[in-house]
Amino acid sequence: MLFVDREEQARHSFRCQMCHPPGNEIYRCDQLSVFEVDSSKERIYCENLCLLSKLFLDHKNLFYETDPFLFYILTEYHEDCYHFVGYYSKEKESQKGYNLACIFVLPFYQRKGYGILLFPHLGKFLVSFSFELSLIEGKVGTPEVPLSDLGFLTYLSWWSQRLVDVLMKYEGEEITIADLSKETSIKQSDIIMVLVHLPPTV
């Protein structure tokens, strides 16, 4: 939550016993957990997330009317409490197949490494998580456009690595764009764009 001053925050911290986001924990690995929060059930919490991210994202314009969205909150577990790291949101029902609307990670977490986890950049962790959910749902996903410059670079890097991993898995075998899309849940037009950007040696 956002507070007017430190005294208000201190009063809230003294009274509030909740130590994790108000949703269902759907992922846990080591000290990282992801909670799914339905904005129609936790409107104030999700509106506060949007206001927080607006402090760092110039293009962020959704403050209210968050009911059509699900929020996926990334936390780090320490001393019996889950500390907020970042989140991404997505529409519950997207006609255009968007699997991510807004993504935000607190600046001091953005380049933190996590040992055995293969996602040293937590923004990429959240991007990866959004596509893993798409795979589970049997859907093809793509981020809401337009992307910021940093968002485009993040996606281009993640898409490229994911496609290279799959191509190496099927090295020597014939594989189509449709096959790649089914394997990764990446939209076919995004795959074509990435393959155009990949160096010819890949």
Buried (B, 14 or more C-beta within 10 A) or exposed (E): EEEEEEEEEEEEEEEEEEEBBBBEBEBEEEBBBBBBBBBEEBBEBBBBBBBBBBEEBEEBEBEEEBEBBBBBBBBBBEEEEBBBBBBBBBBEEBEEBBBBBBBBBBEEBEEEEBEEEEBEBBBBBBBBBBBEBBBEEEEBBBBBEEBEEEBEEBBBBBBBBBBEEBBEEEEEEEEEEEEBBBBBBBBBEBBEEBBEEBEEEE
